[in-house]
């Protein structure tokens, strides 16, 4: 639900900024998500799990209970969903793999696919290290993400898993955004704010 409340950073010793927020509740944890413009005329309620241990733990606990039972491995895009995948992995005992956004010098025979995300608005890569390919090939993969909006990252990551030889058995996210999605198991839904 939209909340007209504003975040006030003056208590943090920095110049005060006022941002409209959107109230979300996941299990026993509530947060006011700042509404941020990501493209001209398009704003989102920005979920940032990085550093938010309580929200990440609660979302991970709830999503772990919804994980398809046939799942062998979790795959998550870098970077904001990584702590979520870690929590789900810890709870379920399923390993997780991070699809990086750039090729790293230490990678062996990396496999990549281009993606354009609503939050970046420009082309990026999703890269899986060749060392992780045997963990995916022939296995059931659950994709873990923080928010699924336009589905660009999801489509690219799903195609990458198929190219590698994995079978995507489910996609789990804390929230879907914009249009409701029946192809994603989510704990809630966020609106897009259009001007």
N, C-alpha and C positions, 0 to 999 in steps of 0.2 A: 504494500500500500504506500502511496506517495505521502511523504511527510514534509511539511513546509519548514521543518526545523533546519537550522544552519549549524555547520561545524564551526566552532570558535577556537582558533589556534592560539589565542592570546594567553591561555593558561599554559602553553608550552614555551613561553618566553620568546615567541616570534610574532611578527606583525600579524594582526588579526585579519583573517580571511573568512568570508561567509559564503558558504556553498549550500545549495539546496541538496537535500538528502532523500533517500528512499529507505524506509524501515524494512528489514528482513528479519525473520526468526527461523533458525534451524535448530530443531530440538529445543534445548533449554537455553540457547544462546541467541541474543538479538544484536543487531548492528545497524547503524545508520550509514548506508553506503552513499558516498558523494556522487552527485550527478554531474558527469563530465562530458563536455563536447568532444567527440572523437572524429567528426567530419562536419563540414558546414551543414548546419541544420539538423544534425543527428547527435543526440546525447544518450549516454548509458549510465545506469547505476553501477559504479565501478566496484567489483568484488576483487579484493586483493588478499589472498590467503597468506602471502609472505609475511611472517612475523606475527600472525594472528593464531596463536597456538590453540586457544579455546575453540574458536570457530572451526579451524581445520580438523581438530580432534573430533568434534561433534559431527561435522559433515562426513568425515571418514568413517566413523562408527556407523552412522545411518546408511551410508552407501555400501559399506562392506556387507551389511545384511541383505542388500538388494543385488549383489553380484551374481550373475548367472552361475549356477553350480558347475557347469562344464568348463569354466574359465581355467586356463593353465598359466597365463601370464598377463600382466597389466602393462599397457603402453601409454605413456603420457607425453604431451608436447612440453618442451621447455618453455617457461620457467615457473609460472604462477601455480600450475597444478602439481608440481613435483612434490611439495609437502603433503598434498592430499593423497597422491599415489603411495607415498611412503606410509601413511597411516593405514590405508586400506591393505597394503602389503603386510604390514606388521600384524594387523588383526587377522587376516585370512591365511597368512603363510605363503601367499602367491608372490613370486618375484616380480619386480617391475623394471621396465626399460624406459629410458628417457630419449625421445626423438629430439635431438639437438637442433639449434637454429643455424649453426654453421658447422662446416667440416673442421675437425681438429687435427693437428699434425699427428697425434698418436693413434688416430683411427686407421683400421685396416680394412681396405676395400669398402668404404662407406657407400650406402645406397641413399639417394636423396630424391625429394620431390618438392616443387615450388608450391607455395600457398600465399594467399592474401587474406589476412585476418581483418575483421572490422576494427579492432583496437590499434592496428598498426597502419592499415591503409596502403601498404606498399608490399611488393613481393619479398618473401622470405623463403628460406629452405627449411624442410624437415629432414633431418639426417639420422640414419641409424648406422651405428658402427657395425662393420662386418663381423666383429666378434659376437654381436648380439643376434645375428641372423639365425644360428641354430636354436636359440631359445624361442624364436617366432615360427620358423618354418615347420609346418605340420602340426602346429599347436593352435588352440583356441585362445584368442586375444580379446581382452576387454579394454576398450579405450577409456581412459580417465581424463576428464578435463574439468576446469573450474566453471566455465560458462560456454554454452554452445549457442551462437547467435545465427549468423548467416549460414553456418555449416561449412565454410571454406576450409578451416583447419581439419574438421572431421572428415570431409571428403578426401582431402589430400592424404591424411594419415591412414584412412581406410584403404585407399588405393595403394599406398606404400606397403601396408601389411599384406595385401593380396599379391602384390608384385614379389614380395619376399617369400610368400608361400604360407602365410598365416591365415586363419579364418577368424574374422571379426564376429564374435558371438554376442557382443553388446557394447553399448556406449553409456557411460555413467557420468553425470555432471552434477555439480551443486545446483546450478540453475540453467534453464533454457532462457532465451531472450528473444524479443520480437515475436515472431510467429511461434505458436505452440508446436512442439515436435513430438510425434508418436514414436520416433526412432531413437529417442534418448530417454534413459531412466534418469529422472532428475528429482531433486528434493523441493524444487519450487520453480517459479517462472518470473522473469523480470520484463517489464515493458521497455520498448525503445521510446525515447522522448524525441519527437519530430517537431521542428519549427515550421 
